[in-house]
Amino acid sequence: MMSSKHEYDIFLSYHRTDDEWTKRFVDALSKQGMEVWYDEIIKAGESWREKLEEGLRQSRNIVFVVTPETARSNWMALELGAALALKKPLIPIVDEDTPLSDIPGPIRIRKSLAKGDPVAVAERIVRELASERETKLEGVAQ
């Protein structure tokens, strides 16, 4: 599903406390042909910051898994700022335990998906991205 200028379909921003959910989510996305960048691909000795910036630049969409932990994370703030500067589409997945007031404004103003079953959330994102891509292609063909 990748285009020539993007190596990844999705850059995934999440908190370590969500490792199990995240791995199931990434697995579900990958099984549907999506290329996902997340920090598990950073190798020992590589610079976190450089790899994060590279992943953000090379990804078509940015998915934020927003939980009470990520809402307070400096890394999420860094990734959100970079995503906004790069004008990347943002897709928030919000945990029901996250107070609305803790969600950063640029994420809060977007329609979000509920953080539920990771496979179901992945399927929804794949459908929406495919639908968006088809709409863009129809616009070009006209």
VMD Tcl script that builds the backbone (N, CA, C; Angstrom):
set m [mol new atoms 426]
animate dup $m
set s [atomselect $m all]
$s set {name element resname resid chain x y z} {
  {N N MET 1 A 0.808 -1.213 0.000}
  {CA C MET 1 A 0.000 0.000 0.000}
  {C C MET 1 A 0.850 1.276 0.000}
  {N N MET 2 A 2.139 1.125 0.028}
  {CA C MET 2 A 3.013 2.289 0.111}
  {C C MET 2 A 3.111 3.015 -1.222}
  {N N SER 3 A 3.316 4.333 -1.137}
  {CA C SER 3 A 3.596 5.102 -2.343}
  {C C SER 3 A 5.111 5.247 -2.441}
  {N N SER 4 A 5.589 5.759 -3.551}
  {CA C SER 4 A 7.032 5.848 -3.744}
  {C C SER 4 A 7.695 6.857 -2.805}
  {N N LYS 5 A 6.979 7.865 -2.348}
  {CA C LYS 5 A 7.630 8.855 -1.483}
  {C C LYS 5 A 7.475 8.549 0.007}
  {N N HIS 6 A 6.694 7.537 0.344}
  {CA C HIS 6 A 6.509 7.147 1.739}
  {C C HIS 6 A 6.894 5.682 1.910}
  {N N GLU 7 A 7.727 5.431 2.891}
  {CA C GLU 7 A 8.126 4.059 3.167}
  {C C GLU 7 A 7.083 3.345 4.027}
  {N N TYR 8 A 6.327 4.123 4.822}
  {CA C TYR 8 A 5.346 3.547 5.743}
  {C C TYR 8 A 3.959 4.154 5.514}
  {N N ASP 9 A 2.943 3.326 5.700}
  {CA C ASP 9 A 1.575 3.828 5.653}
  {C C ASP 9 A 1.225 4.546 6.948}
  {N N ILE 10 A 1.758 4.032 8.061}
  {CA C ILE 10 A 1.395 4.539 9.392}
  {C C ILE 10 A 2.615 4.659 10.288}
  {N N PHE 11 A 2.721 5.792 10.966}
  {CA C PHE 11 A 3.640 5.979 12.087}
  {C C PHE 11 A 2.780 5.845 13.331}
  {N N LEU 12 A 3.185 4.989 14.248}
  {CA C LEU 12 A 2.375 4.726 15.432}
  {C C LEU 12 A 3.010 5.330 16.671}
  {N N SER 13 A 2.263 6.214 17.322}
  {CA C SER 13 A 2.677 6.840 18.581}
  {C C SER 13 A 1.861 6.203 19.695}
  {N N TYR 14 A 2.545 5.642 20.678}
  {CA C TYR 14 A 1.871 4.950 21.779}
  {C C TYR 14 A 2.756 4.998 23.018}
  {N N HIS 15 A 2.268 4.497 24.121}
  {CA C HIS 15 A 3.028 4.442 25.373}
  {C C HIS 15 A 3.381 2.994 25.687}
  {N N ARG 16 A 4.518 2.793 26.277}
  {CA C ARG 16 A 5.001 1.448 26.614}
  {C C ARG 16 A 4.005 0.631 27.438}
  {N N THR 17 A 3.164 1.289 28.216}
  {CA C THR 17 A 2.172 0.552 29.008}
  {C C THR 17 A 1.158 -0.153 28.113}
  {N N ASP 18 A 1.138 0.191 26.822}
  {CA C ASP 18 A 0.218 -0.415 25.856}
  {C C ASP 18 A 0.903 -1.412 24.927}
  {N N ASP 19 A 2.042 -1.958 25.355}
  {CA C ASP 19 A 2.801 -2.871 24.494}
  {C C ASP 19 A 1.970 -4.018 23.940}
  {N N GLU 20 A 1.214 -4.708 24.779}
  {CA C GLU 20 A 0.452 -5.872 24.318}
  {C C GLU 20 A -0.602 -5.469 23.289}
  {N N TRP 21 A -1.363 -4.418 23.585}
  {CA C TRP 21 A -2.390 -3.923 22.655}
  {C C TRP 21 A -1.729 -3.494 21.350}
  {N N THR 22 A -0.622 -2.773 21.474}
  {CA C THR 22 A 0.074 -2.247 20.304}
  {C C THR 22 A 0.578 -3.355 19.394}
  {N N LYS 23 A 1.160 -4.387 19.965}
  {CA C LYS 23 A 1.670 -5.484 19.135}
  {C C LYS 23 A 0.530 -6.174 18.384}
  {N N ARG 24 A -0.606 -6.365 19.018}
  {CA C ARG 24 A -1.758 -6.974 18.343}
  {C C ARG 24 A -2.285 -6.043 17.243}
  {N N PHE 25 A -2.291 -4.737 17.507}
  {CA C PHE 25 A -2.742 -3.733 16.546}
  {C C PHE 25 A -1.822 -3.713 15.319}
  {N N VAL 26 A -0.515 -3.663 15.558}
  {CA C VAL 26 A 0.462 -3.651 14.456}
  {C C VAL 26 A 0.361 -4.937 13.652}
  {N N ASP 27 A 0.219 -6.065 14.325}
  {CA C ASP 27 A 0.078 -7.351 13.638}
  {C C ASP 27 A -1.159 -7.336 12.729}
  {N N ALA 28 A -2.275 -6.822 13.246}
  {CA C ALA 28 A -3.512 -6.758 12.451}
  {C C ALA 28 A -3.345 -5.833 11.248}
  {N N LEU 29 A -2.690 -4.694 11.431}
  {CA C LEU 29 A -2.443 -3.782 10.308}
  {C C LEU 29 A -1.543 -4.440 9.261}
  {N N SER 30 A -0.495 -5.085 9.738}
  {CA C SER 30 A 0.464 -5.734 8.828}
  {C C SER 30 A -0.196 -6.846 8.020}
  {N N LYS 31 A -1.064 -7.605 8.659}
  {CA C LYS 31 A -1.765 -8.688 7.950}
  {C C LYS 31 A -2.659 -8.149 6.840}
  {N N GLN 32 A -3.022 -6.869 6.930}
  {CA C GLN 32 A -3.859 -6.257 5.896}
  {C C GLN 32 A -3.025 -5.437 4.907}
  {N N GLY 33 A -1.714 -5.656 4.936}
  {CA C GLY 33 A -0.837 -5.035 3.949}
  {C C GLY 33 A -0.324 -3.652 4.299}
  {N N MET 34 A -0.567 -3.195 5.507}
  {CA C MET 34 A -0.090 -1.872 5.903}
  {C C MET 34 A 1.349 -1.962 6.410}
  {N N GLU 35 A 2.167 -1.000 6.018}
  {CA C GLU 35 A 3.537 -0.878 6.528}
  {C C GLU 35 A 3.486 0.087 7.707}
  {N N VAL 36 A 3.921 -0.380 8.870}
  {CA C VAL 36 A 3.798 0.399 10.104}
  {C C VAL 36 A 5.177 0.686 10.682}
  {N N TRP 37 A 5.409 1.975 11.005}
  {CA C TRP 37 A 6.612 2.348 11.741}
  {C C TRP 37 A 6.214 2.483 13.204}
  {N N TYR 38 A 6.928 1.768 14.063}
  {CA C TYR 38 A 6.816 2.010 15.506}
  {C C TYR 38 A 8.154 1.691 16.128}
  {N N ASP 39 A 8.353 2.131 17.349}
  {CA C ASP 39 A 9.699 2.131 17.921}
  {C C ASP 39 A 10.353 0.765 18.072}
  {N N GLU 40 A 9.617 -0.311 17.901}
  {CA C GLU 40 A 10.217 -1.646 17.975}
  {C C GLU 40 A 11.217 -1.874 16.851}
  {N N ILE 41 A 11.158 -1.063 15.796}
  {CA C ILE 41 A 12.102 -1.269 14.690}
  {C C ILE 41 A 13.421 -0.528 14.903}
  {N N ILE 42 A 13.512 0.276 15.965}
  {CA C ILE 42 A 14.769 0.953 16.275}
  {C C ILE 42 A 15.738 -0.076 16.849}
  {N N LYS 43 A 16.927 -0.130 16.283}
  {CA C LYS 43 A 17.932 -1.107 16.712}
  {C C LYS 43 A 18.771 -0.547 17.869}
  {N N ALA 44 A 19.329 -1.450 18.634}
  {CA C ALA 44 A 20.204 -1.063 19.751}
  {C C ALA 44 A 21.318 -0.153 19.237}
  {N N GLY 45 A 21.527 0.940 19.932}
  {CA C GLY 45 A 22.583 1.882 19.586}
  {C C GLY 45 A 22.153 3.003 18.660}
  {N N GLU 46 A 20.979 2.878 18.042}
  {CA C GLU 46 A 20.501 3.939 17.154}
  {C C GLU 46 A 19.900 5.075 17.966}
  {N N SER 47 A 19.941 6.265 17.425}
  {CA C SER 47 A 19.397 7.448 18.087}
  {C C SER 47 A 17.871 7.445 18.021}
  {N N TRP 48 A 17.212 7.456 19.201}
  {CA C TRP 48 A 15.750 7.502 19.259}
  {C C TRP 48 A 15.223 8.694 18.472}
  {N N ARG 49 A 15.769 9.860 18.775}
  {CA C ARG 49 A 15.252 11.089 18.170}
  {C C ARG 49 A 15.396 11.073 16.648}
  {N N GLU 50 A 16.569 10.675 16.157}
  {CA C GLU 50 A 16.776 10.629 14.709}
  {C C GLU 50 A 15.833 9.641 14.045}
  {N N LYS 51 A 15.674 8.470 14.656}
  {CA C LYS 51 A 14.798 7.449 14.079}
  {C C LYS 51 A 13.330 7.870 14.132}
  {N N LEU 52 A 12.925 8.542 15.217}
  {CA C LEU 52 A 11.554 9.059 15.293}
  {C C LEU 52 A 11.296 10.063 14.175}
  {N N GLU 53 A 12.219 10.995 14.006}
  {CA C GLU 53 A 12.059 12.013 12.961}
  {C C GLU 53 A 12.030 11.377 11.575}
  {N N GLU 54 A 12.885 10.395 11.355}
  {CA C GLU 54 A 12.910 9.693 10.072}
  {C C GLU 54 A 11.581 8.955 9.839}
  {N N GLY 55 A 11.107 8.272 10.866}
  {CA C GLY 55 A 9.835 7.560 10.754}
  {C C GLY 55 A 8.673 8.490 10.468}
  {N N LEU 56 A 8.646 9.633 11.125}
  {CA C LEU 56 A 7.583 10.614 10.890}
  {C C LEU 56 A 7.626 11.133 9.451}
  {N N ARG 57 A 8.814 11.465 8.974}
  {CA C ARG 57 A 8.945 11.977 7.602}
  {C C ARG 57 A 8.538 10.932 6.572}
  {N N GLN 58 A 8.855 9.667 6.827}
  {CA C GLN 58 A 8.634 8.615 5.843}
  {C C GLN 58 A 7.260 7.955 5.946}
  {N N SER 59 A 6.405 8.470 6.817}
  {CA C SER 59 A 5.073 7.868 6.995}
  {C C SER 59 A 3.999 8.760 6.401}
  {N N ARG 60 A 3.005 8.121 5.820}
  {CA C ARG 60 A 1.898 8.836 5.190}
  {C C ARG 60 A 0.903 9.364 6.231}
  {N N ASN 61 A 0.625 8.577 7.281}
  {CA C ASN 61 A -0.360 8.929 8.309}
  {C C ASN 61 A 0.251 8.717 9.688}
  {N N ILE 62 A -0.218 9.495 10.666}
  {CA C ILE 62 A 0.256 9.357 12.037}
  {C C ILE 62 A -0.922 8.928 12.901}
  {N N VAL 63 A -0.757 7.779 13.571}
  {CA C VAL 63 A -1.786 7.277 14.467}
  {C C VAL 63 A -1.308 7.468 15.894}
  {N N PHE 64 A -2.116 8.174 16.688}
  {CA C PHE 64 A -1.809 8.387 18.097}
  {C C PHE 64 A -2.737 7.537 18.942}
  {N N VAL 65 A -2.174 6.648 19.754}
  {CA C VAL 65 A -2.953 5.886 20.724}
  {C C VAL 65 A -2.916 6.706 22.006}
  {N N VAL 66 A -4.031 7.360 22.300}
  {CA C VAL 66 A -4.083 8.319 23.415}
  {C C VAL 66 A -4.658 7.635 24.647}
  {N N THR 67 A -3.837 7.574 25.680}
  {CA C THR 67 A -4.217 7.027 26.979}
  {C C THR 67 A -3.832 8.064 28.031}
  {N N PRO 68 A -4.223 7.874 29.273}
  {CA C PRO 68 A -3.775 8.829 30.300}
  {C C PRO 68 A -2.248 8.965 30.334}
  {N N GLU 69 A -1.528 7.873 30.049}
  {CA C GLU 69 A -0.056 7.922 30.066}
  {C C GLU 69 A 0.496 8.707 28.880}
  {N N THR 70 A -0.023 8.466 27.685}
  {CA C THR 70 A 0.503 9.184 26.520}
  {C C THR 70 A 0.141 10.657 26.569}
  {N N ALA 71 A -1.004 10.979 27.133}
  {CA C ALA 71 A -1.433 12.380 27.198}
  {C C ALA 71 A -0.436 13.227 27.997}
  {N N ARG 72 A 0.312 12.592 28.895}
  {CA C ARG 72 A 1.303 13.310 29.717}
  {C C ARG 72 A 2.739 13.098 29.235}
  {N N SER 73 A 2.897 12.440 28.100}
  {CA C SER 73 A 4.217 12.058 27.619}
  {C C SER 73 A 4.898 13.165 26.818}
  {N N ASN 74 A 6.158 13.397 27.148}
  {CA C ASN 74 A 6.949 14.357 26.370}
  {C C ASN 74 A 7.184 13.845 24.953}
  {N N TRP 75 A 7.316 12.520 24.801}
  {CA C TRP 75 A 7.520 11.951 23.467}
  {C C TRP 75 A 6.313 12.207 22.578}
  {N N MET 76 A 5.111 12.067 23.153}
  {CA C MET 76 A 3.915 12.314 22.352}
  {C C MET 76 A 3.880 13.784 21.913}
  {N N ALA 77 A 4.257 14.670 22.813}
  {CA C ALA 77 A 4.275 16.097 22.462}
  {C C ALA 77 A 5.264 16.343 21.318}
  {N N LEU 78 A 6.425 15.719 21.381}
  {CA C LEU 78 A 7.430 15.852 20.325}
  {C C LEU 78 A 6.897 15.307 18.996}
  {N N GLU 79 A 6.299 14.105 19.035}
  {CA C GLU 79 A 5.779 13.479 17.822}
  {C C GLU 79 A 4.603 14.269 17.246}
  {N N LEU 80 A 3.744 14.781 18.117}
  {CA C LEU 80 A 2.613 15.581 17.661}
  {C C LEU 80 A 3.094 16.868 16.994}
  {N N GLY 81 A 4.052 17.534 17.610}
  {CA C GLY 81 A 4.596 18.762 17.019}
  {C C GLY 81 A 5.208 18.515 15.653}
  {N N ALA 82 A 5.963 17.432 15.536}
  {CA C ALA 82 A 6.581 17.097 14.247}
  {C C ALA 82 A 5.525 16.744 13.204}
  {N N ALA 83 A 4.525 15.974 13.606}
  {CA C ALA 83 A 3.459 15.588 12.670}
  {C C ALA 83 A 2.720 16.816 12.154}
  {N N LEU 84 A 2.442 17.757 13.040}
  {CA C LEU 84 A 1.759 18.986 12.627}
  {C C LEU 84 A 2.645 19.816 11.699}
  {N N ALA 85 A 3.924 19.916 12.026}
  {CA C ALA 85 A 4.851 20.681 11.181}
  {C C ALA 85 A 4.969 20.067 9.787}
  {N N LEU 86 A 4.906 18.741 9.725}
  {CA C LEU 86 A 5.000 18.041 8.440}
  {C C LEU 86 A 3.652 17.952 7.717}
  {N N LYS 87 A 2.597 18.467 8.380}
  {CA C LYS 87 A 1.228 18.458 7.819}
  {C C LYS 87 A 0.758 17.039 7.485}
  {N N LYS 88 A 1.029 16.126 8.407}
  {CA C LYS 88 A 0.618 14.736 8.229}
  {C C LYS 88 A -0.808 14.541 8.743}
  {N N PRO 89 A -1.584 13.683 8.103}
  {CA C PRO 89 A -2.913 13.356 8.636}
  {C C PRO 89 A -2.767 12.644 9.984}
  {N N LEU 90 A -3.585 13.059 10.951}
  {CA C LEU 90 A -3.555 12.477 12.292}
  {C C LEU 90 A -4.806 11.636 12.513}
  {N N ILE 91 A -4.605 10.446 13.045}
  {CA C ILE 91 A -5.719 9.558 13.373}
  {C C ILE 91 A -5.611 9.215 14.857}
  {N N PRO 92 A -6.467 9.808 15.689}
  {CA C PRO 92 A -6.405 9.489 17.117}
  {C C PRO 92 A -7.238 8.256 17.475}
  {N N ILE 93 A -6.664 7.425 18.324}
  {CA C ILE 93 A -7.363 6.311 18.944}
  {C C ILE 93 A -7.335 6.621 20.434}
  {N N VAL 94 A -8.498 6.843 21.030}
  {CA C VAL 94 A -8.536 7.352 22.402}
  {C C VAL 94 A -9.111 6.313 23.361}
  {N N ASP 95 A -8.381 6.076 24.434}
  {CA C ASP 95 A -8.818 5.194 25.516}
  {C C ASP 95 A -9.894 5.914 26.326}
  {N N GLU 96 A -10.943 5.205 26.675}
  {CA C GLU 96 A -12.069 5.814 27.391}
  {C C GLU 96 A -11.681 6.371 28.760}
  {N N ASP 97 A -10.566 5.931 29.327}
  {CA C ASP 97 A -10.125 6.428 30.630}
  {C C ASP 97 A -9.342 7.736 30.548}
  {N N THR 98 A -9.143 8.251 29.351}
  {CA C THR 98 A -8.379 9.493 29.177}
  {C C THR 98 A -9.301 10.689 29.320}
  {N N PRO 99 A -9.059 11.539 30.339}
  {CA C PRO 99 A -9.901 12.734 30.489}
  {C C PRO 99 A -9.762 13.645 29.266}
  {N N LEU 100 A -10.877 14.146 28.780}
  {CA C LEU 100 A -10.872 15.026 27.615}
  {C C LEU 100 A -9.912 16.197 27.805}
  {N N SER 101 A -9.862 16.730 29.008}
  {CA C SER 101 A -8.997 17.882 29.278}
  {C C SER 101 A -7.506 17.538 29.165}
  {N N ASP 102 A -7.140 16.256 29.229}
  {CA C ASP 102 A -5.740 15.847 29.107}
  {C C ASP 102 A -5.311 15.628 27.662}
  {N N ILE 103 A -6.266 15.553 26.750}
  {CA C ILE 103 A -5.949 15.288 25.350}
  {C C ILE 103 A -5.497 16.593 24.686}
  {N N PRO 104 A -4.322 16.586 24.060}
  {CA C PRO 104 A -3.837 17.811 23.404}
  {C C PRO 104 A -4.856 18.332 22.375}
  {N N GLY 105 A -5.002 19.646 22.319}
  {CA C GLY 105 A -5.972 20.292 21.439}
  {C C GLY 105 A -5.954 19.814 19.994}
  {N N PRO 106 A -4.764 19.717 19.347}
  {CA C PRO 106 A -4.737 19.277 17.947}
  {C C PRO 106 A -5.277 17.860 17.743}
  {N N ILE 107 A -5.268 17.062 18.782}
  {CA C ILE 107 A -5.842 15.717 18.694}
  {C C ILE 107 A -7.316 15.772 19.078}
  {N N ARG 108 A -7.634 16.544 20.096}
  {CA C ARG 108 A -9.012 16.640 20.602}
  {C C ARG 108 A -9.985 17.151 19.546}
  {N N ILE 109 A -9.523 17.999 18.630}
  {CA C ILE 109 A -10.425 18.584 17.623}
  {C C ILE 109 A -10.715 17.630 16.457}
  {N N ARG 110 A -10.064 16.479 16.454}
  {CA C ARG 110 A -10.269 15.514 15.371}
  {C C ARG 110 A -11.200 14.400 15.815}
  {N N LYS 111 A -11.920 13.850 14.847}
  {CA C LYS 111 A -12.741 12.680 15.144}
  {C C LYS 111 A -11.795 11.553 15.522}
  {N N SER 112 A -12.111 10.889 16.611}
  {CA C SER 112 A -11.238 9.818 17.072}
  {C C SER 112 A -11.953 8.477 17.018}
  {N N LEU 113 A -11.167 7.434 17.101}
  {CA C LEU 113 A -11.689 6.081 17.216}
  {C C LEU 113 A -11.549 5.659 18.669}
  {N N ALA 114 A -12.469 4.849 19.144}
  {CA C ALA 114 A -12.373 4.330 20.508}
  {C C ALA 114 A -11.335 3.214 20.537}
  {N N LYS 115 A -10.525 3.225 21.580}
  {CA C LYS 115 A -9.522 2.167 21.745}
  {C C LYS 115 A -10.226 0.933 22.290}
  {N N GLY 116 A -10.509 0.014 21.410}
  {CA C GLY 116 A -11.164 -1.235 21.786}
  {C C GLY 116 A -10.329 -2.398 21.305}
  {N N ASP 117 A -10.980 -3.391 20.756}
  {CA C ASP 117 A -10.285 -4.545 20.220}
  {C C ASP 117 A -9.291 -4.089 19.143}
  {N N PRO 118 A -8.003 -4.416 19.297}
  {CA C PRO 118 A -7.005 -3.916 18.341}
  {C C PRO 118 A -7.225 -4.374 16.903}
  {N N VAL 119 A -7.738 -5.570 16.726}
  {CA C VAL 119 A -7.992 -6.069 15.371}
  {C C VAL 119 A -9.117 -5.266 14.724}
  {N N ALA 120 A -10.193 -5.017 15.466}
  {CA C ALA 120 A -11.321 -4.247 14.928}
  {C C ALA 120 A -10.902 -2.807 14.618}
  {N N VAL 121 A -10.098 -2.200 15.476}
  {CA C VAL 121 A -9.628 -0.825 15.239}
  {C C VAL 121 A -8.744 -0.787 13.994}
  {N N ALA 122 A -7.874 -1.779 13.852}
  {CA C ALA 122 A -7.002 -1.843 12.663}
  {C C ALA 122 A -7.831 -1.974 11.391}
  {N N GLU 123 A -8.837 -2.838 11.425}
  {CA C GLU 123 A -9.693 -3.020 10.248}
  {C C GLU 123 A -10.399 -1.722 9.879}
  {N N ARG 124 A -10.852 -0.985 10.874}
  {CA C ARG 124 A -11.535 0.285 10.601}
  {C C ARG 124 A -10.582 1.295 9.965}
  {N N ILE 125 A -9.381 1.388 10.501}
  {CA C ILE 125 A -8.400 2.324 9.935}
  {C C ILE 125 A -8.070 1.949 8.493}
  {N N VAL 126 A -7.860 0.678 8.229}
  {CA C VAL 126 A -7.551 0.238 6.862}
  {C C VAL 126 A -8.695 0.597 5.921}
  {N N ARG 127 A -9.935 0.349 6.343}
  {CA C ARG 127 A -11.100 0.709 5.513}
  {C C ARG 127 A -11.141 2.206 5.244}
  {N N GLU 128 A -10.962 3.014 6.279}
  {CA C GLU 128 A -11.043 4.466 6.105}
  {C C GLU 128 A -9.915 4.994 5.227}
  {N N LEU 129 A -8.713 4.466 5.392}
  {CA C LEU 129 A -7.602 4.918 4.550}
  {C C LEU 129 A -7.818 4.490 3.098}
  {N N ALA 130 A -8.349 3.297 2.886}
  {CA C ALA 130 A -8.637 2.835 1.524}
  {C C ALA 130 A -9.720 3.702 0.889}
  {N N SER 131 A -10.743 4.037 1.653}
  {CA C SER 131 A -11.827 4.879 1.153}
  {C C SER 131 A -11.313 6.273 0.801}
  {N N GLU 132 A -10.461 6.810 1.659}
  {CA C GLU 132 A -9.878 8.133 1.407}
  {C C GLU 132 A -9.023 8.106 0.149}
  {N N ARG 133 A -8.250 7.046 -0.021}
  {CA C ARG 133 A -7.390 6.929 -1.192}
  {C C ARG 133 A -8.220 6.828 -2.468}
  {N N GLU 134 A -9.313 6.042 -2.437}
  {CA C GLU 134 A -10.192 5.910 -3.594}
  {C C GLU 134 A -10.819 7.247 -3.955}
  {N N THR 135 A -11.223 8.012 -2.946}
  {CA C THR 135 A -11.812 9.329 -3.191}
  {C C THR 135 A -10.806 10.247 -3.873}
  {N N LYS 136 A -9.555 10.222 -3.419}
  {CA C LYS 136 A -8.521 11.059 -4.042}
  {C C LYS 136 A -8.267 10.630 -5.480}
  {N N LEU 137 A -8.235 9.314 -5.712}
  {CA C LEU 137 A -7.993 8.819 -7.070}
  {C C LEU 137 A -9.144 9.194 -7.999}
  {N N GLU 138 A -10.396 9.146 -7.506}
  {CA C GLU 138 A -11.527 9.547 -8.323}
  {C C GLU 138 A -11.448 11.020 -8.691}
  {N N GLY 139 A -10.989 11.839 -7.757}
  {CA C GLY 139 A -10.840 13.272 -8.011}
  {C C GLY 139 A -9.798 13.543 -9.085}
  {N N VAL 140 A -8.730 12.770 -9.113}
  {CA C VAL 140 A -7.674 12.928 -10.118}
  {C C VAL 140 A -8.171 12.476 -11.481}
  {N N ALA 141 A -8.979 11.407 -11.515}
  {CA C ALA 141 A -9.457 10.853 -12.773}
  {C C ALA 141 A -10.480 11.774 -13.457}
  {N N GLN 142 A -11.128 12.634 -12.713}
  {CA C GLN 142 A -12.175 13.479 -13.292}
  {C C GLN 142 A -11.637 14.684 -13.991}
}
mol reanalyze $m
mol bondsrecalc $m
mol representation Tube
mol addrep $m
